[in-house]
Amino acid sequence: MLELICTDTCNTCRHLVQLLERDKVPYHYREYRKEPLTISEVRRVLELLGLGPKDVLRRHDRAFRDLELTGDEPDDELIRLMSEHPTLLQRPIGIYEGRAIIGRPPRKVLELVGLPA
């Protein structure tokens, strides 16, 4: 089953859910602000994405400013902060059959599950 890492305040996440429901794609929705990823889960997601933490860091996020981040922090620190402040992590993220993708644009997640975009 497709796992979505999203937040309901994100327009892109809401649009993705509409697309999945339109196409009747079963999914598990994880509201990452209410159920943050652990450090090991952030590491796993990054591995599945084939990206580093700097690649998925939301530099325009409020937490980025409040924590006075530069984006040059060590990977381990960014991963820890993404676990503590989930909005630092890009979204939506779709995980399916050992692969993951950032759903920007949302149709990328449809392609991940084998549907035409």
C-alpha distances in whole Angstrom, upper triangle without the diagonal:
4,6,10,13,15,19,20,23,22,23,20,17,19,19,15,14,17,16,12,14,16,14,12,9,6,6,7,11,13,16,18,21,21,19,20,18,21,23,21,17,19,20,17,16,19,19,16,17,20,22,25,25,28,26,23,26,27,30,31,29,32,31,32,35,36,35,37,35,36,33,35,34,33,29,29,31,28,25,27,28,24,23,26,26,23,24,25,22,21,18,16,14,10,9,7,8,11,12,12,14,17,16,20,20,17,17,16,12,13,14,12,9,12,14,18,18
4,6,10,12,16,17,20,19,19,17,14,16,16,12,11,14,13,10,12,15,13,12,8,7,5,6,9,11,14,15,19,19,17,18,16,19,21,19,16,17,19,16,13,17,17,14,15,18,20,22,22,25,22,20,23,23,27,28,26,29,28,29,32,33,32,34,32,33,30,32,31,31,27,27,29,26,23,25,25,22,21,24,24,20,21,22,19,17,15,12,10,7,6,5,8,10,10,10,11,13,12,16,17,14,14,13,9,10,12,9,8,11,12,16,16
4,7,10,13,15,18,17,18,16,13,15,16,12,11,15,14,12,14,17,16,14,11,9,6,5,6,7,11,12,15,15,13,14,13,16,18,16,13,14,16,13,11,15,15,13,13,17,18,20,20,22,20,18,20,21,24,25,23,26,25,26,29,29,29,31,29,30,27,30,29,28,24,24,25,23,20,22,22,18,18,20,20,16,18,19,16,15,12,10,8,6,5,7,10,11,11,9,11,12,12,16,17,14,15,14,10,12,14,11,11,14,16,18,18
4,6,9,11,14,13,14,12,9,11,12,9,9,13,13,11,13,16,15,15,12,10,7,6,5,6,8,9,13,14,12,13,12,15,17,17,13,14,16,14,11,14,16,13,13,17,17,19,18,21,19,16,18,18,21,22,20,22,22,23,26,27,26,29,27,28,25,28,27,27,23,24,24,21,19,21,20,17,16,19,18,14,15,16,13,12,9,7,6,5,7,9,13,13,12,10,10,10,9,13,14,11,13,12,9,12,14,12,12,16,16,18,17
4,7,10,12,11,14,12,9,12,14,11,11,15,15,14,16,19,19,18,15,14,10,9,6,5,6,6,10,11,10,9,9,13,15,15,11,11,14,13,10,13,15,13,13,16,16,17,16,18,17,13,15,15,18,19,17,19,18,19,23,23,23,25,23,25,22,25,24,24,21,21,21,18,16,17,17,13,13,15,14,10,11,13,10,9,7,6,5,6,8,12,15,15,13,10,10,9,10,13,15,12,15,14,11,15,17,14,15,19,19,21,20
4,7,9,8,10,9,6,9,11,10,9,13,14,13,15,18,18,18,16,15,12,10,7,6,5,6,8,10,10,10,11,15,17,18,14,14,17,16,13,15,18,16,15,19,18,19,17,19,17,14,15,14,17,17,15,17,17,18,21,21,22,24,23,24,22,25,24,25,22,22,22,19,17,19,17,14,14,16,14,10,10,12,10,9,6,5,7,9,11,15,18,18,16,13,12,10,10,12,14,12,15,15,12,15,18,16,17,20,20,22,19
4,5,6,9,9,7,8,11,11,11,14,16,15,16,19,20,20,18,18,14,13,9,8,5,6,7,9,10,11,13,16,18,20,17,16,19,19,16,18,21,20,19,22,21,21,19,20,19,15,16,14,17,16,14,15,15,17,20,20,21,23,22,24,22,26,25,26,24,24,23,20,19,19,17,14,14,15,13,10,9,12,11,10,8,8,10,12,15,18,22,22,20,17,16,13,13,14,15,14,17,17,15,18,21,20,20,23,23,24,22
4,5,8,9,7,6,10,11,10,12,15,15,15,18,20,19,18,18,15,14,10,10,7,9,9,10,12,14,16,20,22,23,20,19,23,23,20,22,25,23,22,25,24,25,22,24,22,19,19,17,20,18,16,17,17,20,22,22,23,25,25,27,25,29,28,29,27,27,26,23,22,23,21,18,18,18,16,13,12,15,14,14,11,10,13,15,18,20,24,24,23,20,18,16,14,15,16,14,18,19,17,19,22,21,21,24,23,25,22
4,7,9,8,8,11,13,12,14,17,17,18,20,22,22,21,21,18,17,13,13,10,11,10,12,14,15,17,21,23,25,22,20,24,24,21,23,26,25,23,26,24,25,22,23,22,18,18,15,17,15,13,14,15,17,19,19,21,23,23,25,24,27,27,29,27,27,26,23,22,23,20,18,18,18,15,13,11,14,14,13,11,11,15,17,20,23,27,27,25,21,20,17,15,15,16,15,19,20,19,21,24,23,24,27,25,26,23
4,5,5,6,9,10,11,13,14,16,17,19,20,21,20,20,17,17,13,13,11,11,11,14,16,16,17,21,23,24,21,19,23,23,19,20,24,22,20,23,22,22,20,21,19,16,16,13,16,14,12,14,15,17,19,20,21,23,22,24,22,26,26,27,25,26,25,22,21,22,20,17,18,19,16,13,10,13,12,11,8,8,12,15,18,21,25,25,22,19,17,13,12,12,13,12,15,16,16,18,20,20,21,24,23,23,20
4,5,5,6,9,10,11,12,14,15,16,19,20,19,20,18,18,15,16,14,15,15,17,19,19,21,24,26,27,24,22,25,25,22,23,26,24,22,25,23,24,23,23,21,18,18,15,18,16,15,17,19,20,21,23,24,26,25,26,25,28,29,30,28,29,28,25,24,26,23,20,22,23,19,17,14,16,15,13,10,10,14,15,19,22,25,26,23,20,17,14,12,11,11,10,14,15,15,17,19,20,21,23,21,21,18
4,5,5,6,9,10,11,12,14,15,17,18,17,18,16,17,14,15,14,14,16,18,19,19,20,23,24,25,22,20,23,23,19,20,23,21,18,22,20,22,21,21,18,15,17,14,17,16,15,18,19,20,22,24,25,26,25,25,23,27,27,29,26,28,27,23,23,25,23,19,21,22,19,16,14,16,14,11,8,7,11,12,16,19,22,23,20,17,14,11,8,7,8,7,10,12,11,13,16,16,18,20,18,18,15
4,5,5,6,9,10,11,12,14,15,16,15,15,13,13,10,11,10,11,13,15,16,16,17,21,22,23,20,18,21,21,17,19,22,19,18,21,20,22,20,21,19,16,17,15,18,17,16,18,19,20,23,24,25,26,25,26,24,27,27,28,26,27,26,23,22,23,22,18,19,21,18,15,13,15,13,11,7,6,9,10,14,16,20,21,18,15,13,11,8,9,10,8,11,12,11,13,16,15,16,19,18,18,16
4,5,5,6,9,10,11,12,14,15,15,15,13,14,11,13,12,14,15,16,17,18,20,23,26,26,23,22,25,24,21,22,25,23,21,25,24,25,24,25,23,19,20,18,21,20,18,20,22,23,25,26,27,29,28,29,27,31,31,32,29,30,30,26,25,27,25,21,22,23,21,17,16,18,17,14,11,9,12,13,17,19,22,23,21,18,16,14,11,12,12,9,12,14,13,14,17,18,18,20,18,19,16
4,5,5,6,9,10,11,13,14,14,15,14,16,13,15,15,17,18,20,21,21,22,26,28,28,25,24,26,25,22,23,26,23,21,24,24,26,25,25,23,20,21,19,22,21,20,22,24,25,27,28,29,31,29,30,28,32,32,33,31,32,31,28,27,29,27,23,25,26,23,20,18,20,18,15,12,10,13,13,17,19,22,23,21,18,16,14,10,11,10,7,10,12,11,12,15,16,16,18,16,16,13
4,5,5,6,9,10,11,12,11,12,11,13,11,13,14,15,17,19,19,20,20,24,25,26,22,21,24,22,19,20,23,20,18,22,21,24,23,24,21,18,20,19,22,21,20,23,24,25,27,29,29,31,29,30,28,31,31,32,29,30,30,26,25,27,26,22,23,25,23,19,18,19,17,14,11,8,10,10,13,15,18,20,17,15,13,11,8,9,9,5,7,10,8,9,12,13,13,15,13,14,11
4,5,5,6,8,10,10,9,10,9,10,9,12,12,15,17,18,18,19,20,24,26,26,22,22,25,23,20,22,24,21,20,24,24,26,25,26,24,21,22,21,24,23,22,24,25,26,29,30,31,32,31,32,30,33,33,33,30,31,31,28,26,28,27,23,23,25,23,19,18,21,18,16,12,10,12,11,14,15,19,20,19,16,15,14,11,13,12,9,11,13,10,11,14,14,14,16,14,16,14
4,5,5,6,9,10,10,12,12,14,12,15,16,18,20,21,21,23,24,27,29,30,26,26,28,27,23,25,27,24,23,27,27,29,28,29,26,24,25,24,27,25,24,27,28,29,31,32,33,35,34,35,33,36,36,37,34,35,35,31,30,31,30,26,27,28,26,23,21,24,22,19,15,13,15,14,17,18,21,23,22,19,18,17,13,14,13,10,11,14,12,11,15,16,15,17,14,15,13
4,5,5,6,8,9,11,12,14,14,17,17,20,22,23,23,24,24,28,30,29,26,25,28,26,22,24,26,23,21,25,25,28,28,28,26,23,25,24,27,26,25,28,29,30,32,34,34,36,34,35,32,36,36,36,33,35,35,31,30,32,31,27,28,30,27,24,23,25,22,19,16,13,14,13,16,16,19,22,19,18,16,15,12,13,12,8,8,11,10,8,12,13,12,14,11,11,10
4,5,5,6,5,7,8,11,11,15,16,18,21,22,21,22,22,26,28,27,24,24,26,24,21,23,24,21,20,24,25,27,27,28,26,23,25,24,28,27,26,29,29,30,33,34,35,36,35,35,33,36,36,36,33,33,34,31,29,31,30,26,26,29,27,23,22,24,22,19,16,13,13,11,14,13,17,19,17,16,15,15,12,14,13,10,10,12,9,8,11,12,10,12,10,12,11
4,5,5,6,8,9,12,12,16,17,20,22,22,22,24,24,28,30,30,26,26,29,27,24,26,28,24,24,27,28,31,30,32,29,26,28,27,30,29,28,30,31,32,35,36,36,38,37,38,36,39,39,39,36,36,36,33,31,33,32,28,28,30,29,25,24,27,24,22,18,15,16,15,17,16,19,22,21,19,19,18,15,18,16,13,13,15,13,11,15,15,13,15,13,15,14
4,6,8,11,12,15,16,19,20,23,25,25,26,27,28,31,33,33,29,29,31,29,26,28,30,26,25,29,30,32,32,33,30,28,30,29,32,31,30,32,33,34,37,38,39,41,39,40,37,40,41,41,38,39,39,36,34,36,35,31,31,33,31,28,27,29,26,24,20,17,19,17,19,18,21,24,22,21,20,20,16,18,16,13,12,15,14,11,15,16,14,15,12,13,12
4,6,9,11,15,16,19,21,24,26,26,26,27,27,31,33,32,28,28,30,28,25,27,28,24,24,27,28,31,31,33,30,27,30,29,32,32,31,34,34,35,38,39,40,41,39,40,37,40,40,40,37,38,39,35,34,36,35,31,31,34,32,28,28,30,27,24,20,18,18,15,17,16,19,21,20,19,19,19,16,18,16,13,12,14,12,9,12,14,11,12,9,10,11
4,6,9,13,14,18,20,23,25,25,24,26,26,29,32,31,27,28,30,27,24,27,28,24,24,28,29,32,32,34,31,28,31,30,34,33,32,34,35,36,38,39,40,42,40,41,38,41,41,41,37,38,39,36,33,35,35,31,31,33,32,28,28,30,27,25,21,18,18,16,17,15,18,21,20,20,19,20,17,20,19,15,14,16,13,11,14,15,12,13,11,13,14
4,6,10,12,15,18,20,23,23,22,24,23,26,28,27,24,24,26,23,21,24,24,21,21,24,26,29,29,31,28,25,28,28,31,31,30,32,32,33,36,37,37,39,37,38,35,38,38,37,34,34,35,32,30,32,32,28,28,30,29,25,25,27,24,22,19,16,15,12,13,12,14,17,16,16,16,17,15,18,17,13,13,14,11,9,12,12,9,10,9,12,13
4,7,10,13,16,19,22,21,20,22,21,24,26,25,22,23,25,22,20,23,24,20,21,24,26,28,28,31,28,25,28,28,31,31,30,32,32,33,36,37,37,39,37,38,35,38,37,37,33,33,34,32,29,30,30,27,26,29,28,24,25,27,24,22,19,16,15,12,12,11,13,16,16,16,17,18,16,20,19,16,15,16,12,12,14,13,10,13,13,16,16
4,6,10,13,15,18,18,16,18,17,20,23,22,18,19,22,19,17,20,21,18,18,22,23,25,25,27,25,22,24,24,28,28,26,29,28,29,33,33,33,35,33,35,32,35,34,33,30,30,31,28,25,27,27,23,22,25,24,20,21,23,20,19,15,13,12,9,10,10,12,15,15,14,15,15,14,18,18,14,15,15,11,11,14,13,10,14,14,17,17
4,6,10,12,15,14,13,15,14,17,20,19,16,17,20,17,15,19,20,17,18,22,23,24,24,26,24,21,23,23,27,27,25,27,26,28,31,31,31,33,32,33,31,33,32,31,28,28,28,26,23,24,24,21,19,22,21,18,19,21,18,18,15,13,12,10,10,11,13,15,15,14,15,16,15,18,19,16,17,17,13,14,17,15,13,17,17,20,20
4,6,9,12,11,10,12,13,16,19,19,15,16,19,17,15,18,20,18,18,22,22,23,22,24,23,19,21,20,24,24,22,23,23,25,28,28,28,30,29,31,28,31,30,30,27,26,27,24,21,22,22,18,17,19,18,15,16,18,16,15,12,10,10,10,11,13,16,17,16,14,15,15,14,17,18,15,17,17,13,15,18,16,15,19,19,21,20
4,6,9,8,7,9,9,13,16,16,12,13,17,15,13,16,19,17,17,21,20,21,20,22,21,18,19,18,22,22,19,21,20,22,25,25,24,27,26,28,26,28,27,27,24,23,23,21,18,19,18,15,14,16,15,12,13,16,13,14,11,10,10,10,11,14,17,17,17,14,15,14,14,17,19,16,19,18,15,17,20,18,17,21,21,24,23
4,6,6,6,8,10,13,16,17,14,14,18,17,15,18,20,19,19,22,21,22,20,22,21,17,18,17,20,20,17,18,17,20,22,22,22,25,24,26,24,27,26,26,24,23,23,20,18,18,17,14,13,14,13,10,11,14,12,13,11,10,11,12,14,17,20,20,19,17,17,15,15,17,19,16,20,19,17,19,22,20,20,24,24,26,24
4,5,5,5,7,10,13,14,11,11,15,15,13,15,18,17,17,20,19,19,16,19,18,15,15,14,18,18,15,16,14,17,20,19,19,22,21,23,21,24,22,23,20,19,19,16,14,15,13,10,9,11,10,6,8,11,9,11,9,10,10,12,14,17,20,19,19,16,16,14,15,17,19,17,20,20,17,20,22,20,21,25,25,27,25
4,6,6,9,12,14,17,14,13,17,18,16,18,21,21,20,23,21,21,18,20,20,16,15,14,17,17,13,14,12,15,18,17,17,20,20,22,21,24,22,23,21,20,19,17,15,15,13,11,10,10,8,6,7,10,10,12,11,12,13,16,17,21,24,23,22,19,19,17,17,19,21,20,23,22,20,23,26,24,25,28,28,30,28
4,6,10,12,15,17,15,15,19,19,18,20,23,22,22,25,24,23,21,23,23,19,19,18,21,21,17,17,16,19,21,20,20,23,23,26,24,27,25,26,24,22,21,19,18,17,15,13,12,11,11,9,11,14,14,16,14,15,16,17,18,21,24,24,24,21,21,19,20,22,24,22,25,25,22,25,27,25,25,29,29,31,29
4,7,9,13,14,11,12,16,16,15,17,20,19,20,23,22,22,19,22,22,18,18,18,21,22,18,19,17,19,22,21,21,24,23,26,24,26,24,24,22,20,20,18,16,15,15,12,10,11,11,9,12,14,13,15,14,14,14,16,16,19,21,21,21,19,19,18,19,22,23,22,24,24,21,24,26,23,24,27,28,30,29
4,6,9,11,9,9,13,14,13,15,17,18,18,20,19,18,16,18,19,15,15,16,18,19,16,17,14,16,20,19,18,21,20,22,20,23,21,21,18,17,16,14,12,11,11,9,6,7,8,6,9,11,10,13,13,13,13,15,16,19,21,20,20,17,18,17,18,20,23,21,24,23,21,24,26,23,24,27,28,30,29
4,7,8,5,6,9,10,9,12,14,14,15,17,16,16,14,17,17,14,14,16,19,20,17,19,16,17,21,20,19,22,20,22,20,22,19,19,16,14,15,13,10,10,11,8,5,8,9,7,11,12,10,13,13,13,12,14,13,17,19,17,17,15,16,15,17,20,22,21,24,22,20,23,24,21,22,26,27,29,28
4,5,5,6,9,10,10,12,14,15,16,18,17,16,14,17,18,16,16,18,20,22,19,20,17,19,22,21,19,22,20,22,20,22,19,18,15,13,13,13,9,8,10,9,5,8,11,10,13,13,12,15,16,17,15,17,16,19,20,18,19,17,19,18,21,23,26,24,27,25,23,26,27,24,25,28,30,32,31
4,5,5,6,9,10,11,12,14,15,16,15,13,12,15,16,15,15,17,19,22,19,20,17,18,21,20,18,21,18,20,18,19,16,14,12,9,10,10,6,6,9,8,6,9,11,11,14,13,12,15,17,18,16,18,17,20,21,18,19,17,19,18,21,23,26,25,28,25,24,27,28,24,26,29,31,33,32
4,5,5,6,9,10,10,12,14,15,15,14,13,17,17,16,17,19,22,24,22,24,21,21,25,24,22,24,22,23,20,21,18,16,13,11,13,13,9,9,12,11,9,12,15,13,17,16,14,17,18,19,16,17,15,18,18,16,16,15,18,18,21,24,26,25,27,25,23,26,26,23,24,28,30,32,31
4,5,5,6,9,10,10,12,14,14,13,12,16,16,14,15,18,21,23,21,22,20,20,24,24,22,24,22,23,20,22,19,18,14,13,15,13,10,11,13,10,8,12,14,12,15,14,12,14,15,15,13,14,12,15,16,13,14,13,15,15,18,21,23,22,24,21,19,23,23,20,21,24,26,29,28
4,5,5,6,9,10,10,12,11,10,9,12,13,11,12,14,17,19,18,20,17,17,21,21,19,21,18,20,17,18,16,15,11,10,12,10,6,8,10,7,7,11,12,10,12,11,9,11,12,14,11,13,12,16,17,14,14,12,13,13,16,18,21,21,23,20,19,22,23,19,21,25,26,28,27
4,6,5,6,9,10,10,10,9,9,12,13,12,13,16,19,22,20,22,20,19,23,23,21,23,20,20,17,18,16,14,10,9,12,11,7,10,12,10,10,13,15,13,16,14,12,14,15,16,14,15,13,16,17,14,14,12,14,15,18,20,23,22,24,21,20,23,23,20,22,25,27,29,28
4,5,5,6,9,10,10,11,11,15,15,13,15,18,21,24,22,25,22,22,26,26,24,26,23,24,20,21,19,17,14,13,16,14,11,13,15,13,12,16,17,15,17,16,13,15,15,16,12,13,11,13,13,10,10,10,12,14,17,20,22,21,23,20,18,21,21,17,19,22,24,27,26
4,5,5,6,8,9,10,10,13,12,10,13,15,19,21,20,22,20,20,24,25,23,24,22,22,19,20,19,18,14,14,16,14,11,13,15,12,12,15,16,13,15,14,10,11,12,12,9,10,8,11,12,10,9,7,9,10,13,16,18,17,19,16,15,18,18,15,17,20,22,24,23
4,5,5,6,5,6,7,10,9,8,11,14,17,20,19,22,20,19,22,24,22,23,20,20,16,17,16,15,11,12,14,12,9,13,14,11,12,16,16,14,15,13,10,11,12,13,10,12,11,14,15,12,10,9,10,10,14,16,18,18,20,17,16,20,19,16,19,21,23,25,24
4,5,5,7,8,10,13,12,12,15,18,20,23,23,25,23,22,26,27,25,26,23,23,19,20,19,17,13,14,16,15,12,15,17,15,15,19,19,17,19,17,14,14,16,16,13,13,11,13,13,10,9,9,11,13,16,18,21,20,21,18,17,20,19,16,18,21,23,25,24
4,5,8,10,12,15,13,12,16,18,21,24,23,26,24,24,27,29,27,28,25,25,21,22,22,20,16,17,19,17,15,18,19,16,17,20,20,18,19,18,14,14,14,14,11,10,8,10,10,7,5,5,8,11,14,16,18,18,18,15,14,17,16,12,15,17,20,22,21
4,5,8,10,12,10,9,13,16,18,21,21,24,22,21,25,27,25,26,23,22,19,20,20,19,15,17,19,16,14,17,18,15,16,20,19,17,17,16,12,11,12,12,9,10,9,11,12,10,7,5,6,8,11,13,15,15,16,13,12,16,15,12,15,17,19,20,19
4,7,10,12,10,11,14,17,19,22,22,26,24,22,26,28,26,26,23,22,18,19,19,17,14,16,18,16,14,18,19,17,18,22,21,19,20,18,14,14,15,16,13,13,12,14,15,12,9,8,9,11,14,16,18,18,19,15,16,19,17,14,18,19,22,23,22
4,7,8,6,7,11,14,16,19,19,22,21,19,22,24,22,23,19,18,15,15,16,14,11,14,16,13,12,16,16,14,16,19,19,17,17,15,12,12,14,15,12,14,14,16,17,14,12,10,10,10,14,15,17,18,20,16,17,20,19,16,20,22,24,24,23
4,5,5,7,9,13,14,18,18,21,19,17,20,22,20,20,16,15,12,12,12,11,7,10,12,10,9,13,14,12,14,17,17,15,16,13,11,12,15,16,14,16,16,19,20,17,15,13,13,13,17,17,20,21,22,19,20,23,22,20,23,25,27,28,26
4,5,5,6,10,11,15,15,17,15,13,17,18,16,16,13,13,9,10,10,9,6,9,9,6,6,10,10,9,11,14,13,12,13,10,8,10,13,15,14,17,17,20,22,19,17,14,14,13,16,17,20,21,23,20,20,24,23,21,24,27,28,29,27
4,6,5,9,9,13,13,16,15,12,15,17,15,15,11,10,6,8,9,9,7,11,11,8,9,13,12,11,14,16,15,14,14,10,10,10,14,16,16,19,19,23,24,22,19,17,15,14,17,17,19,21,23,21,21,25,25,23,26,28,29,30,28
4,6,9,10,13,14,17,16,14,17,20,18,18,14,13,10,11,12,13,10,14,14,11,11,15,14,12,16,18,16,15,14,11,9,9,12,14,13,16,17,20,22,20,17,14,12,11,14,13,16,18,20,17,18,22,21,19,23,25,26,26,24
4,6,9,12,12,15,14,12,16,18,17,17,14,14,10,13,13,14,11,14,14,10,10,13,12,10,13,15,13,11,11,8,6,5,9,11,10,14,15,18,21,18,16,13,11,9,12,12,14,16,18,16,16,20,20,18,21,24,25,25,23
4,6,9,9,12,11,9,12,14,13,13,10,10,8,11,11,12,11,13,12,8,10,12,10,8,12,13,11,10,9,6,5,6,10,13,13,16,18,22,24,22,19,16,14,12,14,14,17,18,21,19,19,23,23,22,25,27,28,28,26
4,6,6,9,9,7,10,13,12,13,11,11,9,13,13,16,14,16,15,11,12,14,12,10,13,14,11,10,7,5,6,6,9,12,13,17,19,23,26,24,21,18,16,12,14,13,16,17,20,19,19,23,23,22,25,28,28,28,25
4,6,8,9,6,8,11,11,10,8,8,7,11,12,15,15,17,15,12,14,16,13,12,16,16,13,13,10,7,9,10,13,16,17,21,23,26,29,27,25,21,19,16,17,16,18,20,23,22,23,26,27,26,29,31,31,31,28
4,7,8,7,8,11,12,11,11,11,11,15,16,19,18,20,18,15,17,18,15,14,17,17,13,13,10,9,11,11,13,16,18,22,24,28,31,29,26,23,20,17,18,16,18,20,23,22,23,26,27,27,29,32,31,31,28
4,5,5,7,9,10,11,10,12,12,16,16,18,18,19,17,14,15,16,13,12,15,14,10,10,7,6,9,10,12,14,17,20,23,27,30,28,26,22,20,17,17,16,19,20,23,23,23,26,27,26,29,31,31,31,28
4,5,5,6,9,10,10,13,14,17,17,20,20,20,17,15,17,17,13,13,15,14,10,11,8,8,12,13,15,17,20,23,26,29,32,31,29,25,23,20,21,20,22,23,27,26,26,29,31,30,32,35,34,35,32
4,5,5,6,8,9,12,12,15,14,17,17,17,14,12,14,13,9,10,12,10,7,9,7,7,10,13,15,17,19,23,25,28,31,29,28,24,23,20,21,21,23,24,27,26,26,30,31,29,32,35,35,35,32
4,6,5,6,5,8,9,12,12,15,15,16,13,10,13,13,10,10,13,12,9,11,9,7,10,12,15,18,19,23,25,29,31,29,27,24,22,19,21,20,23,24,27,26,26,30,31,29,32,34,35,35,32
4,5,5,6,9,11,14,14,17,18,19,16,14,17,16,13,14,17,15,12,14,12,10,14,15,18,21,23,26,28,32,35,33,31,27,26,22,24,23,25,26,30,29,29,33,34,32,35,38,38,38,35
4,5,8,11,13,16,15,18,19,19,15,14,17,16,12,14,16,13,11,14,12,11,15,17,20,22,24,28,29,33,36,34,32,29,27,24,26,25,27,28,32,31,31,34,36,34,36,39,39,40,37
4,5,9,11,13,11,14,15,16,12,11,14,13,9,12,14,11,10,13,12,10,14,17,20,22,23,27,28,32,35,32,31,28,27,24,26,25,28,29,32,31,31,34,35,34,36,39,39,40,37
4,7,9,11,11,14,16,17,13,12,16,15,12,14,17,15,13,16,15,12,16,18,21,24,25,29,30,34,36,34,32,29,28,25,27,26,28,30,33,32,32,36,36,35,37,40,41,41,38
4,6,8,7,11,12,14,11,9,13,13,10,12,15,14,12,14,13,10,13,16,19,22,23,26,28,31,34,31,29,26,25,22,24,23,26,28,31,29,29,33,34,32,35,37,38,38,36
4,5,7,11,12,14,12,10,14,15,13,14,17,17,15,17,16,12,15,16,20,23,23,27,28,32,34,31,29,26,25,22,25,23,26,28,31,29,30,33,33,32,35,37,38,38,35
4,6,9,9,12,10,8,12,13,12,12,16,16,14,15,14,11,12,14,17,20,20,24,25,28,30,28,26,23,21,19,22,21,23,25,28,26,26,30,30,28,32,34,35,35,32
4,7,9,11,10,9,12,14,13,14,17,18,17,18,18,14,15,17,21,23,23,26,27,30,32,29,27,24,23,21,24,24,26,28,31,28,29,33,32,31,34,36,37,37,35
4,6,8,6,6,10,11,10,12,15,15,15,16,17,13,15,17,21,23,23,26,26,30,31,28,27,24,24,22,25,25,27,29,32,29,29,33,33,31,34,36,38,38,36
4,6,5,6,9,10,11,12,15,16,16,17,18,15,15,18,21,24,23,25,25,28,30,26,25,23,23,22,25,25,28,30,32,29,29,33,32,30,33,36,37,38,36
4,5,5,6,9,10,10,12,14,15,15,17,13,13,15,19,21,19,22,22,25,26,22,21,19,20,19,22,23,26,27,29,26,26,30,29,27,29,32,34,35,33
4,6,5,6,9,10,11,12,14,15,17,14,14,17,20,22,20,23,22,25,26,23,22,20,21,21,24,25,28,28,31,28,27,31,31,28,30,33,35,37,35
4,5,5,6,9,10,11,12,13,15,12,13,16,19,22,21,24,24,27,28,25,24,22,22,21,25,25,28,29,31,29,28,32,32,30,32,35,37,38,36
4,5,5,6,9,10,10,11,12,9,10,13,16,18,18,21,21,24,26,23,22,19,19,18,21,21,24,25,28,25,25,29,29,26,29,32,33,34,32
4,5,5,6,9,10,10,12,10,9,12,15,17,16,18,18,22,23,20,19,17,18,17,20,21,24,24,27,24,23,27,27,24,27,30,31,33,31
4,5,5,6,9,10,12,11,11,15,17,19,18,21,21,24,25,23,22,20,21,20,23,24,27,27,29,27,26,30,30,27,29,33,34,36,34
4,5,5,6,8,10,8,9,13,16,18,18,21,21,25,27,24,23,21,21,19,22,22,25,25,28,26,25,29,30,28,30,33,34,35,33
4,5,5,5,7,5,6,10,12,14,14,17,18,21,23,21,20,17,17,15,18,19,22,22,25,23,22,25,26,24,26,29,30,32,30
4,6,6,9,9,9,12,14,16,15,17,17,21,23,21,20,18,18,17,20,21,24,23,26,24,23,26,27,25,26,30,31,33,31
4,6,9,9,11,14,16,18,18,20,21,24,27,25,24,21,22,20,22,23,26,25,29,27,26,29,30,28,29,33,34,36,33
4,6,6,8,12,13,15,16,19,20,24,27,25,24,21,20,18,20,21,23,23,26,25,24,27,29,27,28,32,32,34,31
4,5,6,9,10,12,12,15,17,20,23,22,20,17,17,15,16,17,20,19,23,22,20,24,25,23,25,28,29,30,28
4,5,7,8,11,12,16,18,22,25,23,21,18,17,14,15,15,18,18,21,20,20,23,25,23,25,28,28,29,26
4,7,9,12,13,17,18,22,25,23,21,18,16,14,16,16,18,19,22,21,20,24,25,23,25,28,29,30,27
4,6,9,9,13,15,18,21,19,17,14,13,10,12,13,16,16,19,17,17,20,21,19,22,25,25,26,24
4,7,7,11,14,17,20,19,16,12,10,7,9,9,12,13,16,14,14,18,18,17,20,22,23,23,21
3,5,9,12,15,18,18,15,11,9,6,7,8,10,10,13,12,11,15,16,15,17,20,20,21,18
4,7,10,13,17,16,14,10,8,6,5,7,9,8,11,10,9,12,14,13,15,17,17,18,16
4,7,10,13,13,10,7,6,4,6,9,11,9,12,10,8,12,13,11,13,16,16,18,16
4,7,10,10,8,5,5,6,7,10,12,9,11,9,6,9,10,8,9,13,13,16,14
4,7,7,6,4,7,9,10,14,15,13,14,11,8,11,12,8,9,13,14,17,17
4,6,5,6,9,12,12,16,17,14,14,12,9,10,11,7,7,10,13,16,16
4,6,8,11,15,16,19,20,18,17,15,12,13,13,9,9,11,14,17,18
4,7,11,14,16,19,20,19,18,15,13,15,14,11,11,14,17,20,20
4,7,11,13,16,17,16,15,12,11,13,12,8,10,12,15,17,17
4,7,9,12,14,13,13,10,9,12,11,8,10,13,15,17,16
4,6,9,10,10,11,7,7,10,10,7,10,13,14,15,14
4,6,8,8,10,7,8,11,11,10,13,15,16,17,14
4,5,4,7,5,5,9,10,9,12,14,14,14,12
3,5,8,7,8,11,12,12,15,16,16,15,12
4,6,6,8,10,11,12,15,16,14,13,10
4,5,6,7,9,10,12,13,12,12,9
4,5,5,6,9,10,11,9,8,5
4,5,5,6,9,10,9,9,7
4,5,5,7,9,9,10,9
4,5,5,6,5,7,6
4,5,5,5,6,6
4,5,7,9,10
4,6,9,10
4,7,9
4,6
4
